[in-house]
Amino acid sequence: MTILMCLLLATLTTIAQGQGTRVGFYRTTCPSVESIVRTAVQSAVRADPTIAAGVLRIFFHDCFVHGCDGSVLLDGPSSEKTAPPNLPLRGFEVIDAAKSQLETTCPGVVSCADISALAARDAVVLAGGIDWQVPLGRRDGLVSQASDTVNLPAFNDSISVQIQKFADKGLNIQDLVTLVGAHTIGTGACIVFRYRLYNFNGTNQPDPDINPSFLPQLRALCPEGGNDSRRVDLDTGSVTHFDTSYFTNLRNGRGVLESDAKLWSDSTTRPIVQRFLGLSGLLGLTFNVEFGRSMVKMGNIELKTGSQGEIRRVCRATN
């Protein structure tokens, strides 16, 4: 192992400290928890590499509503799953598979919220990201309402709105840019960005943030009147690899979502993107290391621990 890798792993070890959670929470009660979850994620990603992005996205959408309490996993006629921002979510069956095995091995011990946290980390690692230690000890929430998803970050949010939504969860501007970097393995439906290609803000012109050489490619994928649900890679040329090419694409005017493109065009967030790219004159940031740091931080939003909530027997329903 190289000296650099040792230093990176040491850094990730020191940052994996939760507020009410801790690394090794299940060391005596369910010592195989991490291997069981990783096996479930590996099996799913082996069958469909794109599922890694879905599993990671589930954790984001969970943490931004009621904190990281597994509320997005619950079924129901008006649950969070039914809200428009959550309809494209996929990968729930991966969480279910891990939970099923854990209920056989360690019944009633491991929360669905913790399974989601571990699965998100494993999805990143399987896509080529660097491992980090995940503090555990979350409890599962009892409430899941579609109406509570209104403050999820949106594809057309301005930078100021994005900053505020993240700040409301205790996350700073660097966390924002870092966590949105998860789009390196993400896709977006034509319906959420087609307006940028033909009639941006009522101008009958494309969004000027789009590189003119990239525009024909996007229009070919999402023609006017075309299939709204067609998925397009958010990191052109590297969608299955967790890397910094997403930020390179932003710099080159190849951001697909408006909210993504603004990370480069807005002077508030551009310096952080530049630091991830190691541009001359700026103190560099290592994306993989910072991603693990910000994931630990996000994973401790509005925690339920101790006697709060419950440990679900099935992730799709309360006990």
CORSUL-V464190 format. One record per residue. RES is the residue in one letter. SS is DSSP state (a for helix, b for strand, c for the rest). NEAR is the number of other C-alpha atoms within 12 Angstrom. Layout:
res->RES ss->SS near->NEAR
res->RES ss->SS near->NEAR
This chain:
res->M ss->c near->8
res->T ss->c near->8
res->I ss->a near->9
res->L ss->a near->12
res->M ss->a near->16
res->C ss->a near->15
res->L ss->a near->15
res->L ss->a near->27
res->L ss->a near->25
res->A ss->a near->18
res->T ss->a near->24
res->L ss->a near->29
res->T ss->a near->24
res->T ss->a near->21
res->I ss->a near->26
res->A ss->c near->32
res->Q ss->c near->29
res->G ss->c near->30
res->Q ss->c near->22
res->G ss->c near->23
res->T ss->c near->31
res->R ss->b near->25
res->V ss->c near->27
res->G ss->c near->22
res->F ss->c near->28
res->Y ss->c near->25
res->R ss->c near->18
res->T ss->c near->12
res->T ss->c near->17
res->C ss->c near->26
res->P ss->c near->19
res->S ss->c near->24
res->V ss->a near->38
res->E ss->a near->35
res->S ss->a near->20
res->I ss->a near->31
res->V ss->a near->39
res->R ss->a near->36
res->T ss->a near->27
res->A ss->a near->37
res->V ss->a near->44
res->Q ss->a near->32
res->S ss->a near->25
res->A ss->a near->31
res->V ss->a near->30
res->R ss->a near->18
res->A ss->a near->13
res->D ss->c near->21
res->P ss->c near->26
res->T ss->c near->34
res->I ss->a near->37
res->A ss->a near->47
res->A ss->a near->44
res->G ss->a near->38
res->V ss->a near->47
res->L ss->a near->45
res->R ss->a near->44
res->I ss->a near->45
res->F ss->a near->47
res->F ss->a near->46
res->H ss->a near->45
res->D ss->a near->49
res->C ss->a near->44
res->F ss->c near->38
res->V ss->c near->42
res->H ss->c near->37
res->G ss->c near->36
res->C ss->c near->44
res->D ss->c near->47
res->G ss->c near->51
res->S ss->a near->46
res->V ss->a near->50
res->L ss->a near->47
res->L ss->c near->36
res->D ss->c near->24
res->G ss->c near->19
res->P ss->c near->13
res->S ss->c near->19
res->S ss->c near->28
res->E ss->a near->36
res->K ss->a near->32
res->T ss->a near->23
res->A ss->c near->26
res->P ss->a near->20
res->P ss->a near->30
res->N ss->a near->36
res->L ss->c near->22
res->P ss->c near->27
res->L ss->c near->31
res->R ss->c near->28
res->G ss->c near->35
res->F ss->a near->40
res->E ss->a near->26
res->V ss->a near->39
res->I ss->a near->48
res->D ss->a near->34
res->A ss->a near->29
res->A ss->a near->40
res->K ss->a near->41
res->S ss->a near->28
res->Q ss->a near->29
res->L ss->a near->37
res->E ss->a near->27
res->T ss->a near->19
res->T ss->a near->20
res->C ss->c near->24
res->P ss->c near->19
res->G ss->c near->24
res->V ss->c near->34
res->V ss->c near->45
res->S ss->c near->49
res->C ss->a near->50
res->A ss->a near->53
res->D ss->a near->49
res->I ss->a near->55
res->S ss->a near->51
res->A ss->a near->49
res->L ss->a near->46
res->A ss->a near->48
res->A ss->a near->51
res->R ss->a near->44
res->D ss->a near->41
res->A ss->a near->48
res->V ss->a near->45
res->V ss->a near->31
res->L ss->a near->33
res->A ss->c near->34
res->G ss->c near->22
res->G ss->c near->31
res->I ss->c near->31
res->D ss->c near->35
res->W ss->c near->34
res->Q ss->c near->35
res->V ss->c near->41
res->P ss->c near->38
res->L ss->b near->40
res->G ss->c near->41
res->R ss->c near->45
res->R ss->c near->38
res->D ss->b near->45
res->G ss->c near->38
res->L ss->c near->28
res->V ss->c near->28
res->S ss->c near->31
res->Q ss->c near->26
res->A ss->a near->29
res->S ss->a near->21
res->D ss->a near->26
res->T ss->a near->31
res->V ss->c near->19
res->N ss->c near->25
res->L ss->c near->32
res->P ss->c near->34
res->A ss->c near->28
res->F ss->c near->31
res->N ss->c near->27
res->D ss->c near->23
res->S ss->c near->24
res->I ss->a near->31
res->S ss->a near->22
res->V ss->a near->21
res->Q ss->a near->35
res->I ss->a near->29
res->Q ss->a near->20
res->K ss->a near->26
res->F ss->a near->34
res->A ss->a near->22
res->D ss->c near->23
res->K ss->c near->31
res->G ss->c near->23
res->L ss->c near->28
res->N ss->c near->24
res->I ss->a near->30
res->Q ss->a near->33
res->D ss->a near->32
res->L ss->a near->41
res->V ss->a near->42
res->T ss->a near->40
res->L ss->a near->42
res->V ss->a near->44
res->G ss->a near->45
res->A ss->a near->46
res->H ss->a near->45
res->T ss->a near->44
res->I ss->a near->40
res->G ss->c near->42
res->T ss->b near->37
res->G ss->b near->38
res->A ss->b near->28
res->C ss->a near->30
res->I ss->a near->27
res->V ss->a near->29
res->F ss->c near->41
res->R ss->c near->38
res->Y ss->a near->30
res->R ss->a near->35
res->L ss->a near->37
res->Y ss->a near->24
res->N ss->c near->16
res->F ss->a near->19
res->N ss->a near->17
res->G ss->a near->12
res->T ss->c near->13
res->N ss->c near->13
res->Q ss->c near->18
res->P ss->c near->25
res->D ss->c near->32
res->P ss->c near->25
res->D ss->c near->31
res->I ss->c near->35
res->N ss->c near->24
res->P ss->a near->19
res->S ss->a near->14
res->F ss->a near->24
res->L ss->a near->27
res->P ss->a near->17
res->Q ss->a near->19
res->L ss->a near->35
res->R ss->a near->26
res->A ss->a near->18
res->L ss->a near->27
res->C ss->c near->30
res->P ss->c near->22
res->E ss->c near->19
res->G ss->c near->16
res->G ss->c near->17
res->N ss->c near->18
res->D ss->c near->19
res->S ss->c near->19
res->R ss->c near->22
res->R ss->b near->24
res->V ss->b near->33
res->D ss->b near->32
res->L ss->c near->41
res->D ss->c near->37
res->T ss->c near->31
res->G ss->c near->21
res->S ss->c near->25
res->V ss->c near->31
res->T ss->c near->34
res->H ss->c near->32
res->F ss->c near->37
res->D ss->c near->34
res->T ss->c near->38
res->S ss->a near->29
res->Y ss->a near->44
res->F ss->a near->43
res->T ss->a near->31
res->N ss->a near->35
res->L ss->a near->41
res->R ss->a near->32
res->N ss->c near->26
res->G ss->c near->29
res->R ss->c near->36
res->G ss->c near->45
res->V ss->c near->48
res->L ss->c near->41
res->E ss->a near->36
res->S ss->a near->36
res->D ss->a near->46
res->A ss->a near->42
res->K ss->a near->36
res->L ss->a near->44
res->W ss->a near->35
res->S ss->a near->29
res->D ss->c near->24
res->S ss->a near->16
res->T ss->a near->22
res->T ss->a near->33
res->R ss->a near->29
res->P ss->a near->27
res->I ss->a near->36
res->V ss->a near->43
res->Q ss->a near->34
res->R ss->a near->27
res->F ss->a near->34
res->L ss->c near->28
res->G ss->c near->19
res->L ss->c near->18
res->S ss->c near->11
res->G ss->c near->10
res->L ss->c near->15
res->L ss->c near->15
res->G ss->c near->18
res->L ss->c near->24
res->T ss->c near->28
res->F ss->a near->36
res->N ss->a near->34
res->V ss->a near->38
res->E ss->a near->36
res->F ss->a near->42
res->G ss->a near->41
res->R ss->a near->38
res->S ss->a near->38
res->M ss->a near->44
res->V ss->a near->42
res->K ss->a near->38
res->M ss->a near->41
res->G ss->c near->51
res->N ss->c near->40
res->I ss->c near->34
res->E ss->c near->29
res->L ss->c near->35
res->K ss->c near->32
res->T ss->c near->29
res->G ss->c near->17
res->S ss->c near->13
res->Q ss->c near->18
res->G ss->c near->26
res->E ss->b near->30
res->I ss->c near->36
res->R ss->c near->34
res->R ss->c near->26
res->V ss->b near->34
res->C ss->c near->39
res->R ss->c near->33
res->A ss->b near->24
res->T ss->c near->26
res->N ss->c near->16
